[in-house]
Amino acid sequence: MKRRFNFRFDYIGGNIIRIIKSFKFWLTIIVLGVCLFNWLGYDDKNILLYLISITNPLFHLLQALFEQIKFYAVHDLYFAVYFINISYWFLVGTIIDFIKKRVR
């Protein structure tokens, strides 16, 4: 009688498939790609970064509350902007996945 040892790997594979099918994963990957593209200097006019930030109300709220974010954006220190955008789109993906799970 053969023992079956791959039950753990089947479970891990199912989790990976579930993660790849989630909006949280893909939205975060897209925003990470845009931030990396900007950080490497290929988006010299910051158009892509602006396009993902324009729909981000959290960024606009924080920009109105804290003048330091404007200072970071002006002096090419975009890490605060990157962090806000990645966090926001991760949260949006989580909410979409939650709604998708509830609808089913």
N, C-alpha and C positions, 0 to 999 in steps of 0.2 A: 504494500500500500504506500503510495507516494504522499509525502507531506507537501502541503502547499504553503510556500513561504512568501509569495508575492502579494499577499493581501495588503500589506503595509504600502507597497508601491502603488497598488491600485488606488488606495485612499489618497496618497499624495498626488497622483496623476489627476484624480477627480478634483482636488482642490486647485490645482494649477489651471485646469480647464475652467473652473468656476471663476477664478481670478481674471483670466484672460477674457472671459465673456462679460465682465463687469464694466460699467461706465466709469467707475472710479479709477480703474486701471488705465483705461485709454485716455481719459481727460488729463490725468496726471502725466502720462507719457508725452502727450502732445504739448502740454505746457512746459514740461522739462526740456523738450526739444527746442521750443521757441526761446526759452531762457538761455539754453546753451548756445543756440545760434546767435543770440544777441551778445552774450558774454564773449564769444570768440571774435566778435567784431564784424560779422557779416551783415548785420542789420544796423548799419551806421546811422540811419535816420530814425531808428527805434519804431518803425512802422508796425512790425509784427508784435512787438511788446505792447505798443499802444492798442492794437486791435484786441489783444486778449485782456487788456486792462480796462477798456472802455465799457465792457459789460460787467465789470467787477464793482458792485456798489460798496463793498468793504474797502477797497482801495481808495475810492473817492471820499468815503467817510473819514478814513484815517488821514488822508491828505488834507482834508479840511481841519481836522483836529490837531494834527502835528505838522508843524512847518518843517521839521527835520527831514521828513520824507522828500519834500521838495529839494532840500539841500542835497540829499543823497542822489537824487535824479539829475540834478544840475552838475554835480561834480563826479559823475561817472561811477558812483558807488551804488550799483543797482541791486545789491544783495537783499536789502530790505524789500525792494519792489518784487524781486524774484520770490522771496519767501511768502509775501502776501498773495501773489498770484497762484503759486503752487498750492498753498493752503486753501485758498478759496475754491479752486477748481477741484481739489480733492474732496472738499465738503459738498460741492454741487454734485459730484459723481456719487458720493455716498447717499445723498438725498434721492437722487434718481434711482439708484439701486434699491433703496428702501421702498420707494413708491412702486417700482416694478415688481418687487417681491410681494407687496400687499395686494396688488391688482390680480396676481395669479391666484 
